[in-house]
Amino acid sequence: MRMMLMIAAAWLLSALISIPPLLFDRSEVHPDQCAVSQEIGYQLYATFGAFYIPMTVMIVIYYRIYMVIVFVLVLVVVYTWCRRGWLTPRHGQNQSPLP
């Protein structure tokens, strides 16, 4: 169900970006010519909606994934070092917090 909602949202956002010029652009276009709306407002709207906003979301998500990977890698390395005895508690500490 969740995947169906995500697919529907992608189609809806695509429609919201591409349909407005068909409904609201009253400029003359020859029937044999395919033209993109040249209105600056629509160009900004379409560019941000189709490129800059998704790019920003992807960068943020990939950064968060990277930070989780680094955190897990550090935990694995510290745990491995403690199990092998390469890392011992500092003076004044009772024991390692890891099992």
Phi and psi restraints in degrees (value plus and minus 20) as a CYANA .aco file:
   2 ARG   PHI     -82.9   -42.9
   2 ARG   PSI     -60.0   -20.0
   3 MET   PHI     -85.0   -45.0
   3 MET   PSI     -58.6   -18.6
   4 MET   PHI     -83.5   -43.5
   4 MET   PSI     -59.0   -19.0
   5 LEU   PHI     -86.0   -46.0
   5 LEU   PSI     -59.2   -19.2
   6 MET   PHI     -86.7   -46.7
   6 MET   PSI     -60.5   -20.5
   7 ILE   PHI     -85.2   -45.2
   7 ILE   PSI     -62.8   -22.8
   8 ALA   PHI     -83.2   -43.2
   8 ALA   PSI     -59.2   -19.2
   9 ALA   PHI     -85.2   -45.2
   9 ALA   PSI     -59.6   -19.6
  10 ALA   PHI     -83.5   -43.5
  10 ALA   PSI     -62.9   -22.9
  11 TRP   PHI     -86.3   -46.3
  11 TRP   PSI     -60.2   -20.2
  12 LEU   PHI     -84.5   -44.5
  12 LEU   PSI     -64.8   -24.8
  13 LEU   PHI     -84.1   -44.1
  13 LEU   PSI     -58.3   -18.3
  14 SER   PHI     -82.5   -42.5
  14 SER   PSI     -62.3   -22.3
  15 ALA   PHI     -85.4   -45.4
  15 ALA   PSI     -60.6   -20.6
  16 LEU   PHI     -85.1   -45.1
  16 LEU   PSI     -44.7    -4.7
  17 ILE   PHI    -105.0   -65.0
  17 ILE   PSI     -58.8   -18.8
  18 SER   PHI    -115.3   -75.3
  18 SER   PSI     -42.7    -2.7
  19 ILE   PHI    -101.4   -61.4
  19 ILE   PSI     -52.6   -12.6
  20 PRO   PHI     -70.8   -30.8
  20 PRO   PSI     -61.0   -21.0
  21 PRO   PHI     -84.1   -44.1
  21 PRO   PSI     -49.5    -9.5
  22 LEU   PHI     -90.9   -50.9
  22 LEU   PSI     -51.4   -11.4
  23 LEU   PHI    -110.3   -70.3
  23 LEU   PSI     -54.7   -14.7
  24 PHE   PHI    -134.6   -94.6
  24 PHE   PSI     -30.4     9.6
  25 ASP   PHI    -104.8   -64.8
  25 ASP   PSI      96.6   136.6
  26 ARG   PHI    -124.4   -84.4
  26 ARG   PSI      -2.1    37.9
  27 SER   PHI     -96.0   -56.0
  27 SER   PSI     134.4   174.4
  28 GLU   PHI     -97.7   -57.7
  28 GLU   PSI     105.8   145.8
  29 VAL   PHI    -149.9  -109.9
  29 VAL   PSI     113.7   153.7
  30 HIS   PHI     -89.1   -49.1
  30 HIS   PSI     123.7   163.7
  31 PRO   PHI     -80.8   -40.8
  31 PRO   PSI     -48.5    -8.5
  32 ASP   PHI    -112.7   -72.7
  32 ASP   PSI      -9.5    30.5
  33 GLN   PHI    -140.3  -100.3
  33 GLN   PSI     114.4   154.4
  34 CYS   PHI    -121.2   -81.2
  34 CYS   PSI      96.3   136.3
  35 ALA   PHI    -147.0  -107.0
  35 ALA   PSI     125.0   165.0
  36 VAL   PHI    -113.4   -73.4
  36 VAL   PSI     122.7   162.7
  37 SER   PHI     -77.3   -37.3
  37 SER   PSI     110.2   150.2
  38 GLN   PHI    -118.3   -78.3
  38 GLN   PSI     -13.4    26.6
  39 GLU   PHI     -89.7   -49.7
  39 GLU   PSI     110.3   150.3
  40 ILE   PHI     -84.2   -44.2
  40 ILE   PSI     -55.5   -15.5
  41 GLY   PHI     -81.9   -41.9
  41 GLY   PSI     -65.5   -25.5
  42 TYR   PHI     -88.4   -48.4
  42 TYR   PSI     -58.3   -18.3
  43 GLN   PHI     -80.7   -40.7
  43 GLN   PSI     -64.1   -24.1
  44 LEU   PHI     -85.3   -45.3
  44 LEU   PSI     -64.9   -24.9
  45 TYR   PHI     -78.7   -38.7
  45 TYR   PSI     -68.1   -28.1
  46 ALA   PHI     -88.7   -48.7
  46 ALA   PSI     -60.4   -20.4
  47 THR   PHI     -85.5   -45.5
  47 THR   PSI     -65.8   -25.8
  48 PHE   PHI     -88.1   -48.1
  48 PHE   PSI     -61.7   -21.7
  49 GLY   PHI     -89.7   -49.7
  49 GLY   PSI     -52.2   -12.2
  50 ALA   PHI    -118.9   -78.9
  50 ALA   PSI     -37.6     2.4
  51 PHE   PHI    -148.3  -108.3
  51 PHE   PSI     -82.5   -42.5
  52 TYR   PHI     -86.9   -46.9
  52 TYR   PSI     -63.5   -23.5
  53 ILE   PHI     -87.7   -47.7
  53 ILE   PSI     -67.6   -27.6
  54 PRO   PHI     -81.9   -41.9
  54 PRO   PSI     -56.2   -16.2
  55 MET   PHI     -83.1   -43.1
  55 MET   PSI     -63.0   -23.0
  56 THR   PHI     -83.6   -43.6
  56 THR   PSI     -63.1   -23.1
  57 VAL   PHI     -81.3   -41.3
  57 VAL   PSI     -64.0   -24.0
  58 MET   PHI     -83.5   -43.5
  58 MET   PSI     -61.8   -21.8
  59 ILE   PHI     -83.1   -43.1
  59 ILE   PSI     -64.0   -24.0
  60 VAL   PHI     -83.6   -43.6
  60 VAL   PSI     -64.4   -24.4
  61 ILE   PHI     -85.9   -45.9
  61 ILE   PSI     -64.1   -24.1
  62 TYR   PHI     -84.1   -44.1
  62 TYR   PSI     -55.3   -15.3
  63 TYR   PHI     -84.6   -44.6
  63 TYR   PSI     -63.0   -23.0
  64 ARG   PHI     -84.8   -44.8
  64 ARG   PSI     -59.7   -19.7
  65 ILE   PHI     -82.5   -42.5
  65 ILE   PSI     -63.6   -23.6
  66 TYR   PHI     -80.1   -40.1
  66 TYR   PSI     -63.7   -23.7
  67 MET   PHI     -85.1   -45.1
  67 MET   PSI     -57.7   -17.7
  68 VAL   PHI     -85.4   -45.4
  68 VAL   PSI     -62.3   -22.3
  69 ILE   PHI     -81.9   -41.9
  69 ILE   PSI     -64.0   -24.0
  70 VAL   PHI     -82.4   -42.4
  70 VAL   PSI     -64.1   -24.1
  71 PHE   PHI     -80.6   -40.6
  71 PHE   PSI     -67.2   -27.2
  72 VAL   PHI     -85.3   -45.3
  72 VAL   PSI     -60.0   -20.0
  73 LEU   PHI     -82.0   -42.0
  73 LEU   PSI     -62.8   -22.8
  74 VAL   PHI     -83.2   -43.2
  74 VAL   PSI     -62.5   -22.5
  75 LEU   PHI     -81.1   -41.1
  75 LEU   PSI     -63.1   -23.1
  76 VAL   PHI     -84.1   -44.1
  76 VAL   PSI     -63.9   -23.9
  77 VAL   PHI     -84.3   -44.3
  77 VAL   PSI     -66.6   -26.6
  78 VAL   PHI     -83.2   -43.2
  78 VAL   PSI     -63.6   -23.6
  79 TYR   PHI     -81.7   -41.7
  79 TYR   PSI     -64.0   -24.0
  80 THR   PHI     -83.2   -43.2
  80 THR   PSI     -64.2   -24.2
  81 TRP   PHI     -83.5   -43.5
  81 TRP   PSI     -59.8   -19.8
  82 CYS   PHI     -86.5   -46.5
  82 CYS   PSI     -62.1   -22.1
  83 ARG   PHI     -85.0   -45.0
  83 ARG   PSI     -53.5   -13.5
  84 ARG   PHI    -107.3   -67.3
  84 ARG   PSI     -25.8    14.2
  85 GLY   PHI      63.0   103.0
  85 GLY   PSI      -9.2    30.8
  86 TRP   PHI     -99.4   -59.4
  86 TRP   PSI     -40.1    -0.1
  87 LEU   PHI    -143.1  -103.1
  87 LEU   PSI      99.3   139.3
  88 THR   PHI    -137.9   -97.9
  88 THR   PSI     136.6   176.6
  89 PRO   PHI     -81.5   -41.5
  89 PRO   PSI     126.8   166.8
  90 ARG   PHI     -91.1   -51.1
  90 ARG   PSI     144.4   184.4
  91 HIS   PHI     -78.8   -38.8
  91 HIS   PSI     109.8   149.8
  92 GLY   PHI      77.5   117.5
  92 GLY   PSI     -31.1     8.9
  93 GLN   PHI    -119.6   -79.6
  93 GLN   PSI     122.4   162.4
  94 ASN   PHI     -93.6   -53.6
  94 ASN   PSI     -74.1   -34.1
  95 GLN   PHI    -177.0  -137.0
  95 GLN   PSI     150.3   190.3
  96 SER   PHI     -91.5   -51.5
  96 SER   PSI     122.4   162.4
  97 PRO   PHI     -92.0   -52.0
  97 PRO   PSI     -30.4     9.6
  98 LEU   PHI    -105.9   -65.9
  98 LEU   PSI     128.5   168.5
